Amino acid sequence: MDVGQSQVYSPPSRRPAISIQLRKRTNYLFIVPMLVFIIVMLGYPIFVNIQMSFYDVTVTTFRSGDAAFIGLNNYRTLLQDPAFLKSVALSLGFTSMSIMLQFTIGFALALFFNRPFPGNGILRAMLLLAWLLPAVVVGNVFRWIFDGDYGVFNYLLQSIGLMQEKHYWLLDTKTALLCTILANAWVGIPFNMMLLLAGLQNIPTTLYEAASIDGASPVDRFVYITLPMMRPVALGILLLTFIYTFKVFDLIYVMTDGGPVDSTTVLPLQIHRLTFDFFRFAHGAAAATLLLLGLFCLALGYSRLIQREEAS
């Protein structure tokens, strides 16, 4: 073979293993800004709050910085405080009633929008406006709706003859919490609807077709196909809704400010009062820590439940 036509074999160039490892490590630099933001804006305040809950922090010691370490005394005081226990009970009632309305109506709307019809997308977009509005705006709107003098709700009831005299819904201890529940449910229904609708659209249509061929009625298809297939999605939505609803503050603060007679003072409002109204900083920090710990345990239990379902 001619030397001029011969080709010299050269092995393909390979990057050194060190450069590949260096490149993988440099990829982590892209998440550094996000980590710094989370640590500064979330991690540090949480750490300071937990630390404060173990000290006797008052107005004087907060400025001087020489608060005495008292261990779990703040938590013991809270667990023996009737006002704190009442706020926890109100939060549980507010959350459970709101979730029941949001999930039930949201599921019904998801089933309705799961079928194609003219104007489907426009109606869904209009419903999402309720979820996109700030809570302060929603609170002011519903405060006007339930106003005793100029409220739309009183006007409608009087127009159809169900009520003769004015009723101050937000000033009545029997109806104030219910009004806040209705307002919060109005905000959360579109959120539940969109997530449930996404879950319904992921169910294979072949299951419904096979069930129809076998003679299953619409009720049977809903009970034996829709509900079992929607169980993981429903659990996730219920968890997210519980966490979001249990820490609602701004909506109730705008509508009632915890009144009347503390009938709507849920746990987040009680934490605000302990800290900024009564200047009991340590007790407010302990209450906030208990709130954070409770929601964290709930999320942890949900993740364990999902792992068991995936393993089985």
Legacy VTK file of the C-alpha trace (Angstrom):
# vtk DataFile Version 3.0
C-alpha trace
ASCII
DATASET POLYDATA
POINTS 312 float
0.000 0.000 0.000
1.254 3.463 -0.949
2.516 5.458 1.962
0.811 8.626 0.665
-2.550 6.896 0.681
-2.145 5.335 4.056
-4.097 6.771 6.933
-2.658 7.067 10.364
-5.111 5.811 13.003
-5.735 8.214 15.801
-7.967 7.190 18.714
-10.966 9.435 19.469
-10.171 12.162 21.888
-11.641 11.637 25.322
-12.045 14.250 27.935
-10.260 13.489 31.124
-12.408 12.175 33.913
-11.386 15.154 36.022
-12.841 17.656 33.540
-16.131 15.724 33.390
-16.417 15.733 37.180
-15.554 19.420 37.250
-18.281 20.133 34.721
-20.833 18.223 36.812
-19.856 20.189 39.881
-20.068 23.516 38.116
-23.658 22.691 37.140
-24.586 23.019 40.796
-23.535 26.677 40.686
-26.752 27.475 38.842
-28.852 26.596 41.907
-26.714 28.626 44.312
-28.773 31.848 43.889
-31.976 29.944 44.643
-30.432 28.266 47.686
-29.156 31.591 49.008
-32.600 33.125 48.557
-34.305 30.241 50.384
-31.799 30.314 53.240
-31.993 34.079 53.695
-35.737 34.544 53.230
-37.031 31.275 54.757
-34.364 29.322 56.585
-32.992 32.130 58.750
-36.415 33.479 59.902
-37.568 29.962 60.766
-34.378 29.319 62.739
-34.717 32.605 64.646
-38.395 31.915 65.353
-37.688 28.448 66.751
-34.805 29.796 68.811
-36.974 32.603 70.204
-39.624 30.129 71.339
-37.200 28.751 73.968
-36.441 32.145 75.533
-38.362 34.620 77.664
-38.539 37.313 74.990
-40.419 40.464 75.977
-40.314 44.040 74.726
-37.393 44.819 77.033
-35.362 41.676 76.424
-36.045 41.821 72.681
-34.223 45.135 72.420
-31.437 44.288 74.853
-30.916 40.735 73.568
-30.421 39.192 77.033
-33.559 37.041 77.208
-33.371 34.143 79.636
-33.526 30.557 78.409
-36.703 28.910 79.748
-36.889 25.747 77.651
-40.395 24.460 76.956
-42.217 26.811 79.323
-43.648 28.853 76.453
-45.150 25.726 74.927
-46.602 24.634 78.272
-48.189 28.053 78.720
-49.740 27.921 75.266
-51.164 24.434 75.719
-52.839 25.634 78.926
-54.167 28.867 77.383
-57.915 28.644 76.578
-57.601 31.339 73.898
-54.919 29.370 72.081
-56.872 26.111 72.273
-59.975 27.896 71.004
-58.044 29.290 68.032
-56.822 25.788 67.160
-60.390 24.455 67.299
-61.615 27.330 65.127
-58.839 26.677 62.624
-59.782 23.008 62.408
-63.454 23.874 61.911
-62.681 26.604 59.391
-60.337 24.308 57.461
-62.583 21.238 57.424
-65.668 23.161 56.289
-63.724 25.058 53.633
-62.133 21.880 52.270
-65.477 20.112 52.138
-67.015 22.920 50.067
-63.963 23.475 47.878
-63.357 19.837 47.080
-66.989 18.852 46.542
-67.902 21.778 44.304
-64.507 21.671 42.590
-64.968 17.967 41.794
-68.440 18.609 40.399
-67.119 21.419 38.191
-64.198 19.237 37.060
-66.637 16.519 35.961
-68.669 19.164 34.151
-65.707 20.682 32.290
-64.270 17.258 31.472
-66.842 17.020 28.681
-66.199 19.162 25.582
-68.784 21.849 24.822
-68.697 25.330 23.239
-67.184 27.940 25.536
-65.487 25.398 27.809
-62.143 27.203 27.886
-63.690 30.657 28.348
-65.759 29.544 31.324
-62.753 27.869 32.953
-60.683 31.030 32.497
-63.429 33.120 34.082
-63.587 30.797 37.085
-59.831 31.090 37.555
-60.176 34.823 38.160
-61.466 34.060 41.661
-58.243 32.219 42.483
-55.990 34.845 40.887
-57.433 37.767 42.844
-55.463 38.826 45.950
-56.972 37.704 49.238
-57.227 41.307 50.417
-59.427 42.141 47.426
-61.595 39.062 47.983
-61.963 39.909 51.672
-63.116 43.440 50.934
-65.577 42.215 48.300
-67.165 39.698 50.655
-67.181 42.198 53.500
-69.286 44.430 51.274
-71.500 41.502 50.225
-72.304 40.605 53.855
-72.562 44.202 55.035
-75.627 44.752 57.171
-76.586 48.151 55.743
-75.591 48.059 52.080
-74.745 44.394 51.470
-75.975 42.516 48.409
-76.757 39.407 50.453
-79.291 41.217 52.622
-80.823 42.841 49.544
-81.316 39.490 47.806
-82.860 37.841 50.853
-85.216 40.776 51.373
-86.142 40.829 47.679
-87.310 37.214 47.678
-89.056 37.565 51.030
-86.789 35.332 53.137
-85.825 38.146 55.505
-87.642 41.267 56.643
-85.045 43.098 58.719
-81.354 43.770 58.191
-78.898 41.287 59.575
-75.260 42.078 60.317
-73.700 38.804 59.287
-70.101 39.683 60.123
-71.062 41.090 63.529
-72.977 37.996 64.615
-70.936 35.377 66.449
-73.122 32.634 64.946
-72.616 33.616 61.300
-69.251 35.427 61.099
-67.170 32.266 60.782
-69.565 30.834 58.202
-69.183 33.980 56.076
-65.397 33.654 56.108
-65.721 29.975 55.171
-67.877 30.867 52.166
-65.391 33.525 51.065
-62.439 31.153 51.379
-64.313 28.385 49.571
-65.057 30.786 46.711
-61.320 31.370 46.332
-60.321 27.702 46.559
-62.926 26.124 44.279
-61.116 27.021 41.000
-57.832 25.644 42.366
-59.443 22.316 43.244
-61.318 22.250 39.944
-58.210 22.688 37.778
-56.172 20.025 39.593
-59.047 17.546 39.632
-59.743 18.224 35.973
-56.123 17.426 35.131
-56.483 14.139 37.009
-59.695 13.264 35.193
-58.116 13.920 31.813
-55.290 11.475 32.633
-57.689 8.552 33.098
-57.564 6.359 29.955
-60.791 6.532 27.996
-60.425 2.856 27.119
-61.461 1.966 30.670
-64.783 3.757 30.247
-65.296 2.223 26.806
-64.689 -1.279 28.110
-67.023 -0.672 31.044
-69.748 0.621 28.702
-69.442 -2.489 26.538
-69.829 -4.643 29.658
-73.043 -2.779 30.488
-71.826 -0.589 33.352
-74.041 2.393 34.134
-72.644 5.939 34.511
-72.864 5.588 38.289
-70.926 2.314 38.178
-68.251 3.876 35.973
-67.918 6.750 38.406
-67.731 4.535 41.500
-65.493 1.761 40.161
-63.295 3.692 37.705
-63.254 7.437 38.387
-63.019 7.377 42.178
-60.252 4.720 42.444
-58.190 6.342 39.680
-58.588 9.785 41.265
-57.578 8.669 44.763
-53.852 9.667 44.565
-54.728 13.004 42.963
-57.444 13.668 45.527
-55.116 12.952 48.443
-52.526 15.380 47.109
-55.131 18.086 46.540
-56.601 17.615 50.008
-53.148 17.953 51.553
-52.336 21.119 49.625
-55.742 22.588 50.389
-55.428 21.766 54.083
-52.015 23.419 54.350
-53.139 26.499 52.442
-56.443 26.840 54.324
-55.093 26.182 57.814
-52.708 29.129 57.519
-55.215 31.605 56.028
-54.703 34.978 57.648
-55.271 37.910 55.298
-58.795 36.986 54.186
-60.155 36.679 57.726
-58.145 39.682 58.916
-59.754 41.899 56.286
-63.280 40.578 56.798
-63.579 40.374 60.592
-60.154 40.946 62.196
-60.890 37.919 64.369
-64.175 39.248 65.711
-66.782 39.453 66.912
-65.749 38.283 70.386
-62.925 36.153 68.921
-65.430 34.013 67.028
-63.178 34.045 63.926
-59.787 34.221 65.633
-58.139 31.251 63.960
-54.603 30.171 64.817
-52.751 32.515 62.391
-54.684 35.491 63.763
-53.973 34.364 67.320
-50.254 34.235 66.506
-50.484 37.764 65.097
-52.249 39.007 68.221
-49.781 37.384 70.596
-46.846 38.911 68.744
-47.972 42.346 67.596
-50.914 43.228 69.849
-49.881 41.745 73.198
-46.092 41.832 72.490
-45.721 38.281 73.775
-42.990 37.515 71.274
-41.926 34.215 72.793
-45.467 32.855 72.954
-46.113 33.990 69.377
-42.924 32.264 68.240
-43.914 29.071 70.052
-47.386 29.133 68.472
-45.886 29.654 65.014
-43.485 26.771 65.615
-46.356 24.485 66.599
-48.207 25.492 63.437
-45.149 24.768 61.309
-44.512 21.452 63.070
-48.115 20.312 62.660
-48.193 21.036 58.931
-44.778 19.410 58.480
-45.931 16.222 60.208
-49.026 16.184 58.012
-46.930 16.485 54.846
-44.545 13.799 56.105
-47.416 11.428 56.804
-48.780 12.031 53.312
-45.422 11.233 51.703
-45.218 7.982 53.693
-48.732 7.078 52.548
-47.853 7.690 48.903
-44.706 5.564 49.234
-46.733 2.670 50.631
-49.254 2.912 47.804
-46.500 2.947 45.171
-44.764 -0.015 46.818
-48.021 -2.021 46.908
LINES 1 313
312 0 1 2 3 4 5 6 7 8 9 10 11 12 13 14 15 16 17 18 19 20 21 22 23 24 25 26 27 28 29 30 31 32 33 34 35 36 37 38 39 40 41 42 43 44 45 46 47 48 49 50 51 52 53 54 55 56 57 58 59 60 61 62 63 64 65 66 67 68 69 70 71 72 73 74 75 76 77 78 79 80 81 82 83 84 85 86 87 88 89 90 91 92 93 94 95 96 97 98 99 100 101 102 103 104 105 106 107 108 109 110 111 112 113 114 115 116 117 118 119 120 121 122 123 124 125 126 127 128 129 130 131 132 133 134 135 136 137 138 139 140 141 142 143 144 145 146 147 148 149 150 151 152 153 154 155 156 157 158 159 160 161 162 163 164 165 166 167 168 169 170 171 172 173 174 175 176 177 178 179 180 181 182 183 184 185 186 187 188 189 190 191 192 193 194 195 196 197 198 199 200 201 202 203 204 205 206 207 208 209 210 211 212 213 214 215 216 217 218 219 220 221 222 223 224 225 226 227 228 229 230 231 232 233 234 235 236 237 238 239 240 241 242 243 244 245 246 247 248 249 250 251 252 253 254 255 256 257 258 259 260 261 262 263 264 265 266 267 268 269 270 271 272 273 274 275 276 277 278 279 280 281 282 283 284 285 286 287 288 289 290 291 292 293 294 295 296 297 298 299 300 301 302 303 304 305 306 307 308 309 310 311
